[in-house]
Amino acid sequence: MVLCPVIGKLLHKRVVLASASPRRREILSQAGLRFEVVPSRFKETLEKDSFPTLYTYAIETAKQKALEVAHRMHAKDFQTPDVVIGADTIVTVGGLILEKPVDKQDAYLMLSRLNGKEHSVFTGVAVVHCSSTGDRLETKVLEFHEETKVKFSELSEELLWEYIHSGEPMDKAGGYGIQALGGMLVERISGDFLNVVGFPLNHFCKKLAQLYCPPPDEAAQCIKHDSIPSVDTFRDRSDEEGSGQAGGDRQEAAYNGTVETPPPFPAELLGLIEGFKGSKVLFTACKLKVFDVLKDGAILTAEDIASKIDTSVCGTERLLDACAMLGLLERSERGYSNTELARLYLVSEGEHSLHGFVTLCNDYTWELFTHLESAIREGTNQFHEVSGRRADNLFKCPIPLQDSSRSKEAQLQFMHAVHDLTKLSARAVVTAFNLSHFTSACHLGGCTGALAHALVQEYPHLKVTVFDLPEILELAPSFQPAGERAAQIHFMPGDFCQDRLPEAELYILSRIIHEWPEDKVHQLLGRISERCKPGGGLLVAEAILDEERRNSRGAWVQSLSTLLQTPGRQRSGEEYQRLLRAQGFHDVRVVRTGALLDAVLATR
């Protein structure tokens, strides 16, 4: 195996992959390389037009990713890595680089460009060798690229949209993944298959073999003149002359491929074991309003921030450094500032803010999950352990926290969390199907109206009623965005468990069915079915389980959250189809959106 000699030399070296791509991680792990993963924070803002070729853009991006990780790890007083691997894969057709699609329509446009044509997939790779002298980091870079030609079949629009609705295109350059469902689109390839997946393993191995195992007559030249350090630069003391026969035996064994390779470094497992610490750092920073203090581009020292949030300087500095390591803050000589991620999602009053959801996780979900063992042992919800009340008495309000006995402040906290989460998935849900033939809709338990606003933005002719409890709608006005479409949304107080449902062509249930026990679900769906006229529909937004338990990781974790809070359960797509058909809906379609919530459309 071409990597065997290389592995023998890298066994005691710190190798880092500067990519969060699970596909690259899998390719290198299966090749027997031991490494840890530190995703790069390099912002891919290079001007593509300034590069002479498309592949040089990919190479430069890969190099900058690897160098960012190398410098960050060195600067943060971590052990400086020995080798950092960066990669960037691009899909090109007609001189145009196709990025990841921003939505389903963008994915359709990309796949239409590729339909029936041959295109190129380039991966640029940078291998950065690091060494340090005092506080100074020295790096030398080996870089290369690989090109693979891919030919798409002539595909019908129906097949393209079927693939898009699977959700697979949304996180992939060019809008397809050849290693999964996207393989059905491909007629042939010319070149390295793994290059299209995300990493050119064969070319990578050859480069490392040249670097670490040069022919004997070239070894001396490599030591003195190669821009990349030779293997002697990184050799173990046991490799030196006079180190004894045992060291020579180990070296010979490595070159003969008989070296015993230690198990891979459990980076992902350690991330799971200690992941709760990172969550608590984020929760604490949000609760202390750190990101609010740094909004509008502010750059402040730890002393300034501590003064504004009334905390100790030493504790604040450690919290800020932890946030910087998590990619939430930037640290410079002038002080600390928000990253783009924090600016968008963690400033409390931002348009896309998730601050309300983070606050709920800190104040409620964190404590709830401390009772997970009891929930598993008993098979029952633990809502009473947190609230002092049993969840099975709360079905006038579909979600346990939606309780009129709570203070207005607590109710607002819950509504902020629902509003934040709904905005994340709203567009994906309302565009999962073509709803343009409906002229009226009613969102049952619509809370702040976030999904209703996404509906009227996408379908300007649609009139939407938000039907929810009076105490909920009393607080809803503070969440309403300004805009000309707001007049198309009407808020109506009522209890959809008991009161007559407003008339509509399309009814909507979002994040409700999974909270309820079976009998309550059938009662509610029966009421909706009775109000639906022929041709009317029900749109359900839920996290849907994968029957084969290979995907939908978020939905499976959410199923434990459901167990902790309610007597309900998550369902698979087939289970939703059976459930809705039993209530008289004859056409039931399921779409995995790739967002937090999937979509089911049932027609009466």
Disulfide bonds with the S-S distance in Angstrom:
none
